Amino acid sequence: MYQWHKGIAQWTIDDTIYLSVVFSWDLPEALRIAETSKKRVVIGGPAAKLAGIQTEELPYSALPFHNPLATFTTRGCPNSCAFCAVPRLEGDLVELDDFPIKPVVCDNNLLAASIKHFDRVIDRLKVLPFVDFNQGLEAERFTPYHAKRIKEIKHTKVRFALDSSVDYDPVKNAIEICRATGLNNIGIYVLIGFHDTPEDAKTRLEWVRSQKIRPTPMRYQPLDCAVKNSYVAPKWTEKDLMGMMRYYSRLRWLEHIPYDEYRGYKEIQKDLLWPIPLTSDEGR
C-alpha cells in the first residue's frame, strides 16, 4: 500500500513516451530522457507544471503509475499555505463526480468538501477492508460527525498535520475526537525546516510523542528545489535537519533513546546487529 514510485513514472502509448514528474529534482532526468529518446516525449506532472515546461496534459491520470492503490475524490484546496504547491497547481477545491474506489485517499483537503460529497466518499469506501487518508485531514475542520462516519469503515488510518505552533489546539481536539469515537490508528505529519527553529520543531515532534503517537517528520523542500534536501533554512544546519529526520523517522527502533542522547545514525548502527531501515520519506 505504501510502495510509492519514488522517481519518474513513465509509460508509452503508441509512439509517445509520457513522463509524470512529481518532484522538481527529477526534472533534469526527465529532460535528459526527452533529449535522448528517439520517440516523442511528453513531460507532465506537478514538477513540470510548476516549472512551466509542460506542453500538454498527460492523456489520463498518472496516479496509478505512482501508486496503483491511490485515489483522489477532490482536487485543489481552499487554503493557501506558503509551503504547499497545491494552490498553484490545482487552485480552489473541486469535487470529482466520479473517482476510483481505492484505499489510499490522496485528497489535499477532503474535509473542505461539502458534507454531501464527504458522505458519498465514505459510502463508497466502506466496501474496502482498509482505508488510509494518506494526505491528511485538516484538523481545524475535523468534527465528531466526520469521525463517526469514518468509523464506519472497517480499518482506517487517519492523519493530521502539525505544521506550526498555531496548530496545537486543532490537532489536540482532532485527536480527542478520534479517540472518543474509537479511531485509534492516528498519524501526525510534522513539517520541519520551514519558518521554524530546531527547538520549535523538536517541541512539536515531542508533543506528538506525548500524545502516544509516533510523528512523521516532513523536511521542507522549496517548490523549485533542484537537488533533494539541498535547502537549509535560516537557524538550521544540515546536521540538525539530517539528525532530526533520521531519529524521528525511526522511532520504532530508537524511541527508547531520548533525542538529546541520540548520537547519530552511523554510530547507532555500530551498536546494533542489523541496519535501521528508513520508514518514512521526506516530504514537502
C-alpha positions as CSV (number, residue, x, y, z in Angstrom):
1,M,0.0,0.0,0.0
2,Y,2.8,2.4,0.8
3,Q,5.0,1.5,-2.2
4,W,5.0,4.9,-3.9
5,H,7.0,5.2,-7.1
6,K,9.9,7.4,-5.9
7,G,11.1,8.7,-9.2
8,I,9.6,9.5,-12.6
9,A,6.5,7.5,-13.7
10,Q,6.9,6.5,-17.3
11,W,4.7,4.8,-19.8
12,T,4.3,4.5,-23.6
13,I,1.2,4.9,-25.8
14,D,1.8,4.2,-29.5
15,D,4.9,6.2,-30.4
16,T,4.8,8.6,-27.4
17,I,6.5,8.3,-24.1
18,Y,4.8,10.0,-21.2
19,L,6.7,11.1,-18.1
20,S,5.0,12.2,-14.9
21,V,7.3,14.1,-12.6
22,V,6.3,14.8,-9.1
23,F,9.4,16.4,-7.6
24,S,11.5,19.2,-9.1
25,W,14.8,17.4,-8.5
26,D,13.7,14.7,-11.0
27,L,13.2,17.2,-13.8
28,P,16.8,17.1,-15.1
29,E,16.5,13.3,-15.6
30,A,13.1,13.8,-17.4
31,L,14.7,16.3,-19.7
32,R,17.6,14.0,-20.4
33,I,15.2,11.2,-21.4
34,A,13.4,13.6,-23.7
35,E,16.6,14.7,-25.3
36,T,18.0,11.2,-25.9
37,S,14.8,9.4,-26.8
38,K,14.0,8.5,-30.4
39,K,10.3,8.7,-29.6
40,R,8.2,11.7,-28.9
41,V,8.3,12.5,-25.2
42,V,5.6,14.4,-23.2
43,I,6.7,15.6,-19.8
44,G,3.9,16.4,-17.3
45,G,3.1,16.1,-13.6
46,P,3.3,18.6,-10.7
47,A,7.0,19.5,-11.1
48,A,6.7,20.1,-14.8
49,K,3.6,22.4,-14.3
50,L,5.4,24.4,-11.6
51,A,8.4,24.8,-13.8
52,G,6.3,25.8,-16.8
53,I,7.7,23.2,-19.1
54,Q,4.6,21.0,-19.5
55,T,3.4,21.4,-23.1
56,E,0.3,19.4,-22.9
57,E,-1.8,17.4,-20.4
58,L,-1.0,13.8,-19.9
59,P,-3.6,11.6,-21.6
60,Y,-5.0,10.3,-18.3
61,S,-4.3,10.4,-14.6
62,A,-0.7,9.3,-13.8
63,L,-1.7,8.4,-10.3
64,P,-1.9,4.6,-10.9
65,F,1.7,4.8,-12.1
66,H,2.8,6.3,-8.8
67,N,0.7,4.1,-6.6
68,P,-1.9,1.7,-8.0
69,L,-3.9,1.8,-4.7
70,A,-4.2,5.6,-4.6
71,T,-7.2,7.8,-5.5
72,F,-8.4,11.4,-5.4
73,T,-12.0,12.3,-4.8
74,T,-11.4,16.1,-4.9
75,R,-8.8,18.3,-6.4
76,G,-7.4,21.6,-5.1
77,C,-7.6,23.2,-1.7
78,P,-9.2,26.5,-0.4
79,N,-6.2,27.2,1.9
80,S,-3.1,29.0,0.6
81,C,-0.3,27.5,2.7
82,A,3.0,29.1,1.8
83,F,4.9,25.8,1.7
84,C,2.4,24.0,-0.5
85,A,2.2,23.6,-4.3
86,V,-1.4,22.7,-4.4
87,P,-2.9,26.3,-4.8
88,R,-0.5,27.0,-7.7
89,L,-1.2,23.6,-9.4
90,E,-4.8,22.9,-8.8
91,G,-6.4,26.1,-7.4
92,D,-9.5,26.0,-5.2
93,L,-11.2,22.8,-4.2
94,V,-13.3,20.9,-6.8
95,E,-15.4,17.8,-6.0
96,L,-15.0,15.0,-8.5
97,D,-18.2,13.4,-9.7
98,D,-16.5,10.0,-10.1
99,F,-13.3,8.5,-8.8
100,P,-11.7,5.1,-8.5
101,I,-12.5,3.2,-5.3
102,K,-9.1,2.7,-3.8
103,P,-7.8,2.5,-0.2
104,V,-5.1,5.3,-0.3
105,V,-7.1,8.6,-0.3
106,C,-4.8,11.4,-1.5
107,D,-7.2,14.4,-1.4
108,N,-5.4,17.6,-0.5
109,N,-8.3,18.7,1.7
110,L,-11.2,16.3,1.8
111,L,-12.9,18.0,4.7
112,A,-13.2,21.2,2.8
113,A,-15.7,19.4,0.5
114,S,-19.4,19.5,1.1
115,I,-20.9,17.1,3.6
116,K,-22.8,15.6,0.7
117,H,-19.5,14.8,-1.1
118,F,-17.9,13.5,2.1
119,D,-20.8,11.2,2.8
120,R,-20.7,9.9,-0.8
121,V,-16.9,9.2,-0.4
122,I,-17.4,7.3,2.9
123,D,-20.3,5.3,1.5
124,R,-18.2,4.2,-1.5
125,L,-15.1,3.5,0.6
126,K,-17.0,1.3,3.0
127,V,-16.6,-1.7,0.7
128,L,-12.8,-1.7,1.3
129,P,-11.1,-3.7,4.1
130,F,-8.8,-0.7,4.9
131,V,-8.6,3.0,4.1
132,D,-5.7,5.4,4.7
133,F,-6.4,9.1,4.4
134,N,-2.9,9.5,3.3
135,Q,-2.5,13.2,2.6
136,G,-4.1,14.1,5.9
137,L,-7.3,15.6,7.2
138,E,-7.4,19.3,8.2
139,A,-7.6,19.2,12.0
140,E,-9.4,22.5,12.2
141,R,-12.3,21.2,10.0
142,F,-12.5,17.8,11.7
143,T,-15.7,17.2,13.6
144,P,-17.4,14.3,15.6
145,Y,-19.6,13.8,12.5
146,H,-16.6,13.2,10.3
147,A,-15.1,10.8,12.9
148,K,-18.4,8.9,13.3
149,R,-18.7,8.4,9.5
150,I,-15.1,7.4,9.1
151,K,-15.5,4.8,11.9
152,E,-18.0,3.0,9.6
153,I,-15.0,1.9,7.5
154,K,-13.6,-1.4,8.9
155,H,-10.0,-0.3,9.4
156,T,-8.9,3.3,9.0
157,K,-5.7,5.3,9.2
158,V,-6.4,9.0,9.9
159,R,-3.7,11.6,9.6
160,F,-3.4,15.2,10.6
161,A,-0.6,17.8,10.3
162,L,1.2,19.9,13.0
163,D,2.8,22.3,10.6
164,S,3.4,25.1,13.1
165,S,2.9,26.1,16.7
166,V,-0.6,27.5,15.9
167,D,-1.9,24.0,15.1
168,Y,-1.6,22.6,18.6
169,D,-5.2,23.2,19.7
170,P,-6.9,22.0,16.5
171,V,-4.7,18.8,16.4
172,K,-5.3,18.1,20.0
173,N,-9.0,18.5,19.5
174,A,-8.9,16.2,16.5
175,I,-7.0,13.5,18.4
176,E,-9.5,13.7,21.2
177,I,-12.4,13.3,18.8
178,C,-10.8,10.3,17.1
179,R,-10.2,8.5,20.4
180,A,-13.7,9.3,21.7
181,T,-15.0,7.7,18.5
182,G,-12.7,4.7,18.6
183,L,-10.4,5.8,15.8
184,N,-7.0,4.9,17.3
185,N,-4.8,4.5,14.3
186,I,-3.7,8.1,14.1
187,G,-0.7,9.7,12.3
188,I,0.6,13.2,12.6
189,Y,2.8,14.8,9.9
190,V,5.2,17.4,11.3
191,L,6.8,19.9,8.9
192,I,10.3,20.9,9.9
193,G,12.7,23.4,8.4
194,F,10.1,26.0,7.3
195,H,9.8,29.2,9.2
196,D,10.8,27.5,12.5
197,T,13.9,26.6,14.5
198,P,15.3,23.2,15.6
199,E,13.9,23.9,19.1
200,D,10.4,24.6,17.8
201,A,10.4,21.5,15.5
202,K,11.7,19.3,18.3
203,T,9.0,20.7,20.7
204,R,6.2,19.8,18.1
205,L,7.7,16.4,17.4
206,E,7.9,15.6,21.1
207,W,4.4,16.9,21.8
208,V,3.1,14.4,19.3
209,R,5.0,11.6,21.1
210,S,3.4,12.8,24.4
211,Q,0.1,12.0,22.7
212,K,1.2,8.4,22.3
213,I,1.6,8.9,18.6
214,R,4.8,8.4,16.5
215,P,5.2,11.6,14.5
216,T,6.2,11.6,10.8
217,P,8.7,14.4,10.2
218,M,8.5,16.1,6.8
219,R,11.5,18.1,5.7
220,Y,10.6,21.2,3.9
221,Q,11.6,21.3,0.2
222,P,11.2,24.5,-1.8
223,L,8.9,24.1,-4.8
224,D,11.8,24.8,-7.2
225,C,14.3,22.7,-5.4
226,A,16.8,21.4,-7.9
227,V,18.5,18.9,-5.6
228,K,16.6,17.0,-2.9
229,N,17.4,18.0,0.6
230,S,19.7,20.8,-0.5
231,Y,17.7,23.6,1.2
232,V,18.7,24.5,4.7
233,A,16.5,27.1,6.4
234,P,17.8,30.0,8.4
235,K,18.6,29.0,12.0
236,W,19.1,25.4,10.9
237,T,22.2,23.4,9.9
238,E,22.3,20.3,7.6
239,K,23.4,18.3,10.7
240,D,20.2,19.5,12.6
241,L,17.9,18.5,9.7
242,M,19.6,15.2,9.0
243,G,19.7,14.2,12.6
244,M,16.1,15.1,13.3
245,M,14.8,13.4,10.2
246,R,16.8,10.2,10.9
247,Y,15.8,10.0,14.6
248,Y,12.1,10.8,14.3
249,S,11.7,8.6,11.2
250,R,13.0,5.6,13.1
251,L,11.2,5.8,16.4
252,R,10.1,2.2,16.2
253,W,13.8,1.4,16.8
254,L,15.0,4.4,18.6
255,E,12.2,5.6,20.9
256,H,14.0,4.2,24.0
257,I,16.8,6.7,23.4
258,P,16.0,10.3,24.3
259,Y,16.6,12.6,21.3
260,D,19.2,14.7,23.3
261,E,21.2,11.5,23.7
262,Y,20.9,10.5,20.1
263,R,24.5,10.2,18.7
264,G,23.8,9.9,15.0
265,Y,22.7,7.2,12.6
266,K,26.1,5.7,11.8
267,E,27.1,5.4,15.4
268,I,23.9,3.8,16.5
269,Q,24.2,1.3,13.6
270,K,27.5,0.1,15.1
271,D,25.8,-0.9,18.3
272,L,23.1,-2.9,16.6
273,L,23.1,-6.3,14.9
274,W,21.0,-5.0,11.9
275,P,20.8,-1.8,9.9
276,I,17.9,0.6,10.7
277,P,15.7,1.0,7.6
278,L,14.1,4.2,6.5
279,T,10.4,4.1,7.4
280,S,9.2,7.4,6.0
281,D,10.4,9.7,3.3
282,E,11.0,13.4,3.5
283,G,8.1,15.4,2.1
284,R,7.3,18.9,1.0
